[in-house]
């Protein structure tokens, strides 16, 4: 595939590629060095940084170390071994998927165990998180250049929803303290491109 893309880039004088979708980011981060040999600059983080970021369990541990407020999180093994110490309901979801796919709300230990099984049976790892009742969602958009410098932060607050993931009212707000903590976290992950952190 990369040979075809490189030919297109050379034919049309394209010397920069900015991946936007998760699948594109995964592909181009693995092939950055190949494109660099043809003087084509792929503006995405390294493959190692992307793998770390996509691992929700690992990235949350790093975020917590920088003081960012995160829900309590367990690996599947930790959750299954903590039968008497977990309060329900909880969220069960894959460690590495995006776009809210395969996310379950489990109201008991039995439901949690079954949700974990559903995720693991298709070859994915799972994490369990405390359930936090949603409030006014805030989204922080970070734009980070290839030197790791944050060039811009945009912050929005959602007020109403037409569907579970589609807001009908957005308000631009001044960056709260969490926005600066999020910036430190993203820079510690050695990332570049644009990223969204959401809080409730």
N, CA, C and O of each residue as an XYZ file, in Angstrom:
800
protein
N       0.835     -1.205      0.000
C       0.000      0.000      0.000
C       0.865      1.248      0.000
O       0.572      2.207     -0.714
N       1.965      1.244      0.824
C       2.752      2.469      0.946
C       3.408      2.880     -0.368
O       3.609      4.070     -0.609
N       3.748      1.900     -1.231
C       4.347      2.237     -2.521
C       3.362      3.030     -3.360
O       3.751      4.000     -4.011
N       2.078      2.634     -3.360
C       1.054      3.349     -4.122
C       0.877      4.763     -3.594
O       0.773      5.716     -4.367
N       0.844      4.893     -2.272
C       0.677      6.228     -1.677
C       1.885      7.101     -1.984
O       1.742      8.279     -2.310
N       3.068      6.520     -1.880
C       4.288      7.281     -2.177
C       4.291      7.756     -3.625
O       4.664      8.898     -3.895
N       3.887      6.912     -4.550
C       3.825      7.303     -5.966
C       2.864      8.467     -6.176
O       3.160      9.398     -6.925
N       1.725      8.409     -5.518
C       0.751      9.508     -5.616
C       1.348     10.799     -5.074
O       1.211     11.862     -5.679
N       2.018     10.693     -3.914
C       2.628     11.881     -3.299
C       3.685     12.489     -4.215
O       3.707     13.703     -4.412
N       4.555     11.660     -4.772
C       5.624     12.164     -5.635
C       5.053     12.755     -6.914
O       5.551     13.763     -7.416
N       4.006     12.127     -7.440
C       3.409     12.610     -8.691
C       2.776     13.985     -8.511
O       2.815     14.814     -9.420
N       2.192     14.227     -7.337
C       1.469     15.485     -7.117
C       2.223     16.464     -6.222
O       1.668     17.483     -5.812
N       3.472     16.164     -5.921
C       4.280     17.086     -5.124
C       3.835     17.207     -3.681
O       3.990     18.264     -3.070
N       3.289     16.146     -3.133
C       2.835     16.153     -1.733
C       4.001     15.751     -0.838
O       4.580     14.678     -1.008
N       4.342     16.610      0.111
C       5.471     16.288      0.994
C       5.088     16.193      2.468
O       5.954     16.036      3.329
N       3.776     16.289      2.761
C       3.302     16.124      4.142
C       2.003     15.326      4.132
O       1.147     15.521      3.269
N       1.870     14.428      5.100
C       0.645     13.658      5.289
C       0.220     13.824      6.739
O       1.022     13.647      7.655
N      -1.059     14.167      6.942
C      -1.594     14.346      8.288
C      -2.737     13.348      8.490
O      -3.870     13.632      8.102
N      -2.464     12.193      9.084
C      -3.527     11.197      9.340
C      -4.501     11.733     10.389
O      -4.094     12.387     11.349
N      -5.793     11.449     10.196
C      -6.811     11.938     11.118
C      -7.607     10.815     11.783
O      -8.026     10.953     12.932
N      -7.814      9.725     11.085
C      -8.602      8.618     11.604
C      -7.700      7.627     12.332
O      -6.517      7.505     12.011
N      -8.261      6.917     13.317
C      -7.467      5.967     14.103
C      -6.722      4.962     13.226
O      -5.540      4.696     13.443
N      -7.426      4.402     12.230
C      -6.794      3.403     11.356
C      -5.657      4.017     10.558
O      -4.625      3.377     10.353
N      -5.838      5.263     10.103
C      -4.782      5.961      9.356
C      -3.582      6.223     10.253
O      -2.435      6.034      9.847
N      -3.857      6.661     11.479
C      -2.772      6.961     12.420
C      -1.972      5.701     12.718
O      -0.742      5.739     12.746
N      -2.665      4.578     12.940
C      -1.971      3.318     13.206
C      -1.067      2.935     12.041
O       0.083      2.543     12.238
N      -1.595      3.051     10.827
C      -0.830      2.646      9.639
C       0.378      3.564      9.424
O       1.510      3.094      9.303
N       0.126      4.868      9.378
C       1.209      5.796      9.038
C       2.268      5.896     10.132
O       3.433      6.164      9.838
N       1.878      5.684     11.397
C       2.887      5.735     12.454
C       3.877      4.578     12.311
O       5.043      4.703     12.686
N       3.408      3.453     11.769
C       4.291      2.312     11.549
C       5.191      2.496     10.330
O       6.258      1.889     10.239
N       4.751      3.342      9.391
C       5.467      3.493      8.120
C       6.178      4.845      7.976
O       6.607      5.206      6.881
N       6.302      5.594      9.083
C       6.893      6.931      9.005
C       8.273      6.921      8.359
O       8.579      7.767      7.518
N       9.099      5.968      8.754
C      10.478      5.939      8.247
C      10.515      5.651      6.746
O      11.380      6.167      6.039
N       9.589      4.836      6.258
C       9.539      4.532      4.824
C       9.212      5.788      4.032
O       9.832      6.056      3.003
N       8.244      6.555      4.507
C       7.879      7.791      3.817
C       8.999      8.832      3.938
O       9.236      9.606      3.010
N       9.677      8.843      5.075
C      10.773      9.800      5.271
C      11.896      9.579      4.254
O      12.565     10.529      3.848
N      12.099      8.330      3.846
C      13.123      8.035      2.837
C      12.824      8.730      1.510
O      13.726      8.961      0.705
N      11.561      9.058      1.291
C      11.145      9.759      0.066
C      10.833     11.228      0.355
O      10.160     11.893     -0.431
N      11.331     11.729      1.498
C      11.177     13.130      1.907
C       9.708     13.522      2.068
O       9.316     14.648      1.763
N       8.906     12.576      2.551
C       7.507     12.837      2.849
C       7.344     12.801      4.364
O       7.590     11.780      5.006
N       6.928     13.926      4.917
C       6.814     14.080      6.364
C       5.427     13.640      6.827
O       4.427     14.276      6.495
N       5.368     12.554      7.592
C       4.105     12.076      8.157
C       3.941     12.694      9.540
O       4.730     12.428     10.447
N       2.908     13.524      9.692
C       2.709     14.239     10.952
C       1.852     13.409     11.908
O       0.653     13.645     12.051
N       2.474     12.456     12.543
C       1.820     11.663     13.577
C       2.861     11.209     14.583
O       4.060     11.259     14.312
N       2.410     10.776     15.718
C       3.322     10.312     16.758
C       3.995      9.012     16.332
O       3.591      8.376     15.359
N       5.018      8.633     17.071
C       5.685      7.368     16.780
C       4.734      6.209     17.035
O       3.747      6.342     17.759
N       5.045      5.082     16.435
C       4.210      3.897     16.641
C       4.199      3.497     18.113
O       3.165      3.088     18.640
N       5.344      3.615     18.772
C       5.430      3.254     20.189
C       4.517      4.138     21.041
O       3.842      3.651     21.948
N       4.501      5.450     20.740
C       3.653      6.374     21.498
C       2.177      6.100     21.252
O       1.369      6.178     22.177
N       1.817      5.778     20.004
C       0.419      5.483     19.686
C      -0.062      4.211     20.368
O      -1.194      4.148     20.847
N       0.801      3.192     20.413
C       0.433      1.941     21.085
C       0.177      2.205     22.564
O      -0.778      1.682     23.137
N       1.029      3.015     23.176
C       0.875      3.340     24.600
C      -0.415      4.120     24.837
O      -1.125      3.872     25.812
N      -0.716      5.063     23.947
C      -1.917      5.876     24.109
C      -3.184      5.056     23.932
O      -4.165      5.280     24.641
N      -3.182      4.105     22.993
C      -4.370      3.300     22.730
C      -4.651      2.303     23.865
O      -5.770      1.810     24.000
N      -3.639      2.017     24.667
C      -3.828      1.119     25.810
C      -4.436      1.934     26.954
O      -3.727      2.660     27.651
N      -5.755      1.809     27.141
C      -6.446      2.642     28.124
C      -5.905      2.430     29.538
O      -5.807      3.380     30.315
N      -5.559      1.206     29.867
C      -5.072      0.933     31.222
C      -3.739      1.642     31.465
O      -3.568      2.328     32.473
N      -2.800      1.472     30.537
C      -1.481      2.080     30.712
C      -1.542      3.600     30.661
O      -0.915      4.272     31.479
N      -2.301      4.156     29.697
C      -2.363      5.608     29.569
C      -3.039      6.247     30.780
O      -2.674      7.353     31.177
N      -4.022      5.561     31.372
C      -4.660      6.099     32.565
C      -3.701      6.123     33.757
O      -3.755      7.041     34.575
N      -2.833      5.129     33.858
C      -1.850      5.129     34.949
C      -0.915      6.335     34.815
O      -0.559      6.971     35.806
N      -0.525      6.635     33.577
C       0.361      7.788     33.341
C      -0.390      9.088     33.633
O       0.158      9.999     34.253
N      -1.650      9.172     33.182
C      -2.440     10.381     33.422
C      -2.604     10.629     34.919
O      -2.481     11.766     35.373
N      -2.880      9.579     35.688
C      -3.029      9.731     37.135
C      -1.737     10.192     37.789
O      -1.756     10.971     38.742
N      -0.599      9.699     37.263
C       0.701     10.097     37.814
C       0.937     11.598     37.639
O       1.676     12.211     38.409
N       0.297     12.191     36.607
C       0.441     13.628     36.375
C      -0.664     14.436     37.055
O      -0.757     15.649     36.870
N      -1.500     13.755     37.844
C      -2.521     14.456     38.610
C      -3.825     14.671     37.893
O      -4.677     15.413     38.382
N      -4.017     14.031     36.715
C      -5.267     14.209     35.995
C      -6.334     13.325     36.644
O      -6.077     12.149     36.904
N      -7.537     13.874     36.913
C      -8.580     13.072     37.566
C      -9.089     11.968     36.636
O      -9.565     12.248     35.536
N      -8.987     10.734     37.077
C      -9.375      9.579     36.265
C     -10.279      8.658     37.073
O     -10.152      8.592     38.296
N     -11.191      7.945     36.415
C     -12.000      6.963     37.138
C     -11.135      5.812     37.632
O     -10.123      5.476     37.016
N     -11.539      5.208     38.749
C     -10.809      4.044     39.239
C     -10.903      2.947     38.186
O     -11.977      2.673     37.650
N      -9.768      2.326     37.899
C      -9.699      1.376     36.788
C      -8.980      0.109     37.218
O      -7.975      0.155     37.927
N      -9.521     -1.039     36.770
C      -8.928     -2.336     37.060
C      -8.706     -3.089     35.754
O      -9.494     -2.955     34.818
N      -7.654     -3.868     35.687
C      -7.544     -4.823     34.596
C      -8.611     -5.897     34.825
O      -9.180     -5.977     35.914
N      -8.883     -6.716     33.820
C      -9.889     -7.764     33.986
C      -9.525     -8.692     35.137
O     -10.386     -9.065     35.935
N      -8.264     -9.060     35.222
C      -7.823     -9.958     36.299
C      -7.999     -9.314     37.664
O      -8.478     -9.953     38.601
N      -7.612     -8.043     37.777
C      -7.761     -7.335     39.055
C      -9.224     -7.266     39.468
O      -9.561     -7.471     40.634
N     -10.102     -6.971     38.491
C     -11.529     -6.840     38.797
C     -12.134     -8.173     39.241
O     -12.920     -8.221     40.188
N     -11.768     -9.236     38.561
C     -12.313    -10.552     38.908
C     -11.829    -11.019     40.281
O     -12.499    -11.807     40.948
N     -10.662    -10.526     40.695
C     -10.123    -10.904     41.997
C     -10.556     -9.959     43.112
O     -10.169    -10.135     44.268
N     -11.363     -8.949     42.761
C     -11.776     -7.950     43.758
C     -13.283     -7.994     43.985
O     -13.932     -6.955     44.107
N     -13.826     -9.191     44.040
C     -15.278     -9.387     44.117
C     -15.913     -8.617     45.261
O     -17.012     -8.086     45.103
N     -15.257     -8.542     46.400
C     -15.857     -7.929     47.580
C     -15.516     -6.458     47.764
O     -15.982     -5.830     48.714
N     -14.706     -5.900     46.866
C     -14.286     -4.509     47.053
C     -14.720     -3.566     45.927
O     -14.464     -2.364     45.996
N     -15.367     -4.098     44.902
C     -15.835     -3.252     43.798
C     -17.288     -2.880     44.028
O     -18.112     -3.735     44.352
N     -17.602     -1.598     43.859
C     -18.981     -1.134     43.963
C     -19.610     -1.106     42.568
O     -18.978     -0.659     41.611
N     -20.822     -1.573     42.455
C     -21.508     -1.618     41.172
C     -22.554     -0.520     41.097
O     -23.064     -0.076     42.126
N     -22.884     -0.069     39.862
C     -22.469     -0.596     38.562
C     -21.046     -0.178     38.196
O     -20.471      0.736     38.787
N     -20.496     -0.883     37.192
C     -19.179     -0.548     36.648
C     -19.264     -0.548     35.122
O     -20.215     -1.062     34.532
N     -18.254      0.036     34.510
C     -18.133      0.043     33.052
C     -17.122     -1.036     32.664
O     -16.042     -1.122     33.249
N     -17.477     -1.853     31.682
C     -16.560     -2.859     31.150
C     -16.356     -2.560     29.667
O     -17.321     -2.413     28.916
N     -15.086     -2.470     29.250
C     -14.824     -2.152     27.850
C     -13.463     -2.694     27.430
O     -12.631     -3.021     28.276
N     -13.236     -2.790     26.111
C     -11.934     -3.268     25.624
C     -10.823     -2.283     25.980
O     -11.056     -1.081     26.105
N      -9.635     -2.807     26.136
C      -8.488     -1.965     26.485
C      -8.066     -1.062     25.343
O      -7.582      0.046     25.577
N      -8.243     -1.523     24.099
C      -7.642     -0.806     22.974
C      -8.603     -0.267     21.925
O      -8.157      0.437     21.018
N      -9.888     -0.557     21.997
C     -10.800     -0.074     20.965
C     -11.177      1.383     21.196
O     -11.019      1.915     22.295
N     -11.684      2.024     20.128
C     -12.098      3.425     20.197
C     -13.565      3.541     19.772
O     -14.214      2.543     19.457
N     -14.077      4.784     19.770
C     -15.423      5.099     19.284
C     -16.525      4.403     20.090
O     -17.582      4.080     19.548
N     -16.277      4.174     21.380
C     -17.293      3.618     22.290
C     -17.812      2.249     21.857
O     -18.974      1.922     22.099
N     -16.970      1.457     21.227
C     -17.398      0.126     20.791
C     -17.249     -0.898     21.924
O     -16.276     -0.878     22.677
N     -18.235     -1.787     22.023
C     -18.239     -2.892     22.991
C     -18.119     -2.402     24.431
O     -17.377     -2.976     25.228
N     -18.844     -1.348     24.757
C     -18.857     -0.844     26.131
C     -20.127     -1.335     26.829
O     -21.229     -1.205     26.297
N     -19.957     -1.899     28.027
C     -21.074     -2.456     28.782
C     -21.162     -1.791     30.154
O     -20.155     -1.371     30.725
N     -22.390     -1.704     30.668
C     -22.609     -1.325     32.061
C     -23.020     -2.583     32.806
O     -24.048     -3.184     32.495
N     -22.224     -2.984     33.785
C     -22.504     -4.193     34.560
C     -22.991     -3.798     35.951
O     -22.354     -3.003     36.641
N     -24.128     -4.362     36.350
C     -24.741     -3.999     37.628
C     -24.436     -4.982     38.734
O     -24.860     -4.778     39.872
N     -23.706     -6.048     38.429
C     -23.364     -7.040     39.449
C     -22.064     -7.730     39.059
O     -21.574     -7.576     37.941
N     -21.516     -8.492     40.000
C     -20.280     -9.227     39.710
C     -20.503    -10.229     38.585
O     -19.639    -10.400     37.725
N     -21.657    -10.892     38.586
C     -21.956    -11.872     37.537
C     -22.029    -11.201     36.166
O     -21.496    -11.721     35.186
N     -22.691    -10.046     36.101
C     -22.777     -9.316     34.822
C     -21.398     -8.859     34.373
O     -21.069     -8.945     33.190
N     -20.591     -8.373     35.309
C     -19.242     -7.938     34.968
C     -18.430     -9.094     34.396
O     -17.747     -8.936     33.383
N     -18.502    -10.239     35.034
C     -17.759    -11.413     34.571
C     -18.183    -11.797     33.158
O     -17.344    -12.132     32.322
N     -19.503    -11.747     32.891
C     -19.996    -12.100     31.564
C     -19.552    -11.079     30.513
O     -19.206    -11.457     29.394
N     -19.559     -9.806     30.859
C     -19.115     -8.763     29.921
C     -17.632     -8.928     29.589
O     -17.224     -8.783     28.436
N     -16.841     -9.230     30.602
C     -15.416     -9.475     30.371
C     -15.239    -10.668     29.436
O     -14.409    -10.640     28.528
N     -16.028    -11.715     29.667
C     -15.944    -12.916     28.824
C     -16.289    -12.580     27.373
O     -15.622    -13.063     26.458
N     -17.325    -11.754     27.145
C     -17.740    -11.378     25.795
C     -16.615    -10.666     25.052
O     -16.435    -10.863     23.851
N     -15.864     -9.840     25.770
C     -14.759     -9.103     25.143
C     -13.573    -10.021     24.889
O     -12.959     -9.982     23.823
N     -13.260    -10.841     25.875
C     -12.084    -11.707     25.742
C     -12.284    -12.824     24.728
O     -11.318    -13.284     24.119
N     -13.533    -13.270     24.537
C     -13.782    -14.397     23.639
C     -13.507    -14.032     22.184
O     -13.313    -14.915     21.349
N     -13.488    -12.733     21.875
C     -13.162    -12.318     20.506
C     -11.703    -11.850     20.395
O     -11.313    -11.205     19.421
N     -10.914    -12.191     21.415
C      -9.478    -11.944     21.342
C      -9.006    -10.601     21.837
O      -7.875    -10.208     21.551
N      -9.837     -9.879     22.575
C      -9.465     -8.563     23.086
C      -9.273     -8.626     24.601
O      -9.855     -9.474     25.278
N      -8.456     -7.721     25.116
C      -8.325     -7.597     26.566
C      -9.358     -6.587     27.059
O      -9.850     -5.764     26.288
N      -9.681     -6.656     28.351
C     -10.731     -5.802     28.904
C     -10.239     -5.058     30.133
O      -9.322     -5.498     30.826
N     -10.874     -3.919     30.385
C     -10.666     -3.190     31.628
C     -12.032     -2.921     32.249
O     -13.059     -2.967     31.573
N     -12.021     -2.641     33.536
C     -13.235     -2.327     34.283
C     -13.019     -0.974     34.952
O     -11.961     -0.723     35.529
N     -14.037     -0.093     34.872
C     -13.918      1.233     35.474
C     -15.135      1.538     36.320
O     -16.237      1.053     36.065
N     -14.903      2.363     37.345
C     -16.032      2.793     38.157
C     -17.013      3.568     37.296
O     -16.615      4.247     36.350
N     -18.280      3.468     37.619
C     -19.330      4.179     36.888
C     -19.491      5.558     37.501
O     -19.711      5.692     38.704
N     -19.380      6.583     36.664
C     -19.549      7.958     37.119
C     -20.739      8.553     36.379
O     -20.742      8.612     35.149
N     -21.735      8.986     37.112
C     -22.913      9.555     36.489
C     -22.543     10.829     35.744
O     -21.913     11.727     36.303
N     -22.937     10.899     34.495
C     -22.551     12.023     33.643
C     -23.139     13.352     34.094
O     -24.246     13.411     34.630
N     -22.393     14.393     33.871
C     -22.863     15.743     34.147
C     -22.736     16.572     32.889
O     -23.209     16.163     31.829
N     -22.120     17.706     32.984
C     -21.867     18.549     31.820
C     -20.495     18.188     31.270
O     -19.467     18.517     31.861
N     -20.496     17.513     30.144
C     -19.232     17.040     29.573
C     -18.389     18.204     29.067
O     -18.898     19.128     28.432
N     -17.094     18.144     29.359
C     -16.144     19.136     28.842
C     -15.109     18.420     27.977
O     -14.634     17.337     28.317
N     -14.776     19.041     26.864
C     -13.808     18.465     25.926
C     -12.662     19.439     25.727
O     -12.880     20.625     25.482
N     -11.422     18.927     25.834
C     -10.225     19.740     25.629
C      -9.542     19.251     24.357
O      -9.143     18.089     24.271
N      -9.409     20.124     23.383
C      -8.754     19.795     22.117
C      -7.337     20.388     22.126
O      -7.153     21.593     22.299
N      -6.354     19.519     21.938
C      -4.951     19.934     21.957
C      -4.347     19.758     20.562
O      -4.554     18.736     19.908
N      -3.597     20.769     20.120
C      -2.883     20.696     18.849
C      -1.389     20.768     19.147
O      -0.885     21.795     19.603
N      -0.678     19.655     18.883
C       0.729     19.531     19.253
C       1.571     19.379     17.997
O       1.283     18.527     17.156
N       2.624     20.209     17.860
C       3.446     20.147     16.651
C       4.466     19.014     16.749
O       4.520     18.291     17.744
N       5.281     18.873     15.685
C       6.217     17.739     15.630
C       7.407     17.918     16.572
O       8.250     17.026     16.666
N       7.492     19.051     17.267
C       8.517     19.244     18.284
C       7.971     18.973     19.689
O       8.695     19.067     20.680
N       6.678     18.633     19.753
C       6.062     18.346     21.048
C       5.516     19.575     21.752
O       5.127     19.499     22.917
N       5.482     20.714     21.055
C       4.960     21.945     21.651
C       3.456     22.060     21.402
O       2.995     21.871     20.277
N       2.697     22.369     22.447
C       1.256     22.575     22.301
C       1.020     23.960     21.708
O       1.377     24.971     22.312
N       0.424     23.997     20.534
C       0.229     25.268     19.829
C      -1.115     25.904     20.173
O      -1.256     27.126     20.118
N      -2.103     25.079     20.527
C      -3.415     25.629     20.828
C      -4.224     24.642     21.665
O      -4.113     23.429     21.490
N      -5.042     25.178     22.580
C      -5.983     24.379     23.358
C      -7.358     25.004     23.210
O      -7.537     26.189     23.492
N      -8.323     24.222     22.773
C      -9.703     24.672     22.678
C     -10.540     23.874     23.664
O     -10.419     22.651     23.736
N     -11.379     24.551     24.417
C     -12.186     23.882     25.431
C     -13.669     24.152     25.185
O     -14.074     25.289     24.943
N     -14.471     23.087     25.253
C     -15.896     23.206     25.029
C     -16.660     22.492     26.126
O     -16.175     21.529     26.719
N     -17.877     22.987     26.389
C     -18.777     22.340     27.338
C     -20.056     21.973     26.602
O     -20.647     22.805     25.914
N     -20.489     20.699     26.753
C     -21.719     20.243     26.110
C     -22.893     20.389     27.079
O     -22.767     20.111     28.272
N     -24.035     20.829     26.545
C     -25.200     21.082     27.401
C     -26.357     20.114     27.176
O     -26.990     19.679     28.138
N     -26.645     19.769     25.914
C     -27.776     18.898     25.628
C     -27.376     17.876     24.579
O     -26.420     18.079     23.831
N     -28.110     16.781     24.529
C     -27.801     15.707     23.586
C     -29.042     15.327     22.789
O     -30.126     15.163     23.348
N     -28.871     15.191     21.481
C     -29.928     14.683     20.616
C     -29.901     13.159     20.621
O     -30.937     12.502     20.724
N     -28.680     12.607     20.508
C     -28.445     11.183     20.646
C     -27.354     11.025     21.697
O     -26.767     12.027     22.108
N     -27.057      9.799     22.153
C     -26.053      9.629     23.213
C     -24.710     10.280     22.925
O     -24.022     10.699     23.856
N     -24.318     10.375     21.658
C     -22.986     10.926     21.370
C     -23.032     12.184     20.519
O     -21.994     12.616     20.018
N     -24.210     12.789     20.338
C     -24.327     13.978     19.499
C     -24.902     15.122     20.323
O     -26.068     15.082     20.715
N     -24.090     16.137     20.587
C     -24.563     17.250     21.393
C     -25.335     18.229     20.530
O     -25.067     18.360     19.336
N     -26.299     18.921     21.137
C     -27.068     19.926     20.425
C     -26.728     21.339     20.890
O     -27.206     22.314     20.311
N     -25.917     21.454     21.915
C     -25.514     22.772     22.402
C     -24.089     22.710     22.924
O     -23.801     21.970     23.864
N     -23.196     23.485     22.317
C     -21.797     23.555     22.724
C     -21.456     24.979     23.130
O     -21.897     25.936     22.493
N     -20.679     25.116     24.179
C     -20.232     26.429     24.629
C     -18.716     26.430     24.746
O     -18.136     25.554     25.388
N     -18.078     27.413     24.126
C     -16.629     27.545     24.260
C     -16.325     28.137     25.638
O     -16.933     29.132     26.034
N     -15.389     27.530     26.364
C     -15.086     27.980     27.721
C     -13.589     28.234     27.863
O     -12.782     27.762     27.062
N     -13.235     28.997     28.913
C     -11.819     29.202     29.219
C     -11.227     27.896     29.749
O     -11.919     27.137     30.427
N      -9.950     27.625     29.444
C      -9.338     26.364     29.901
C      -9.342     26.259     31.418
O      -8.788     27.133     32.084
N      -9.955     25.206     31.997
C      -9.903     24.987     33.440
C      -8.552     24.392     33.831
O      -7.760     24.058     32.950
N      -8.265     24.249     35.133
C      -6.957     23.712     35.563
C      -6.625     22.348     34.969
O      -5.458     22.050     34.711
N      -7.654     21.511     34.748
C      -7.391     20.180     34.205
C      -6.771     20.238     32.814
O      -6.068     19.313     32.405
N      -7.032     21.332     32.081
C      -6.500     21.432     30.723
C      -4.970     21.467     30.735
O      -4.331     20.867     29.870
N      -4.384     22.161     31.702
C      -2.927     22.226     31.813
C      -2.352     20.874     32.216
O      -1.287     20.483     31.740
N      -3.060     20.157     33.099
C      -2.601     18.822     33.495
C      -2.647     17.889     32.296
O      -1.742     17.080     32.091
N      -3.718     18.008     31.498
C      -3.829     17.192     30.286
C      -2.705     17.473     29.314
O      -2.199     16.561     28.660
N      -2.311     18.738     29.218
C      -1.193     19.102     28.340
C       0.088     18.407     28.797
O       0.820     17.865     27.969
N       0.366     18.415     30.088
C       1.571     17.760     30.613
C       1.552     16.264     30.323
O       2.575     15.672     29.981
N       0.371     15.664     30.465
C       0.221     14.231     30.207
C       0.514     13.906     28.749
O       1.267     12.977     28.459
N      -0.076     14.666     27.828
C       0.123     14.398     26.399
C       1.578     14.593     25.991
O       2.107     13.824     25.188
N       2.229     15.622     26.544
C       3.633     15.851     26.214
C       4.510     14.743     26.786
O       5.502     14.354     26.169
N       4.144     14.231     27.972
C       4.910     13.130     28.558
C       4.800     11.870     27.714
O       5.698     11.028     27.727
N       3.691     11.740     26.974
C       3.486     10.574     26.113
C       4.226     10.719     24.785
O       4.214      9.802     23.964
N       4.877     11.880     24.570
C       5.656     12.125     23.348
C       4.766     12.054     22.103
O       5.080     11.365     21.132
N       3.649     12.784     22.160
C       2.672     12.745     21.076
C       2.761     13.981     20.196
O       3.277     15.019     20.610
N       2.254     13.856     18.982
C       2.090     14.994     18.087
C       0.836     14.787     17.262
O       0.446     13.656     16.974
N       0.203     15.901     16.881
C      -1.054     15.842     16.155
C      -2.132     16.540     16.981
O      -1.838     17.460     17.744
N      -3.371     16.102     16.826
C      -4.441     16.692     17.649
C      -5.105     15.599     18.476
O      -5.275     14.467     18.022
N      -5.482     15.971     19.719
C      -6.001     15.003     20.682
C      -7.144     15.624     21.465
O      -7.200     16.839     21.656
N      -8.053     14.772     21.914
C      -9.199     15.225     22.703
C      -9.193     14.493     24.035
O      -9.063     13.269     24.079
N      -9.333     15.245     25.120
C      -9.537     14.675     26.453
C     -10.909     15.153     26.924
O     -11.212     16.343     26.846
N     -11.733     14.232     27.408
C     -13.075     14.580     27.870
C     -13.203     14.339     29.368
O     -12.682     13.358     29.898
N     -13.904     15.247     30.040
C     -14.191     15.101     31.469
C     -15.685     15.281     31.686
O     -16.375     15.871     30.855
N     -16.179     14.772     32.804
C     -17.587     14.949     33.144
C     -17.721     15.481     34.555
O     -18.836     15.697     35.030
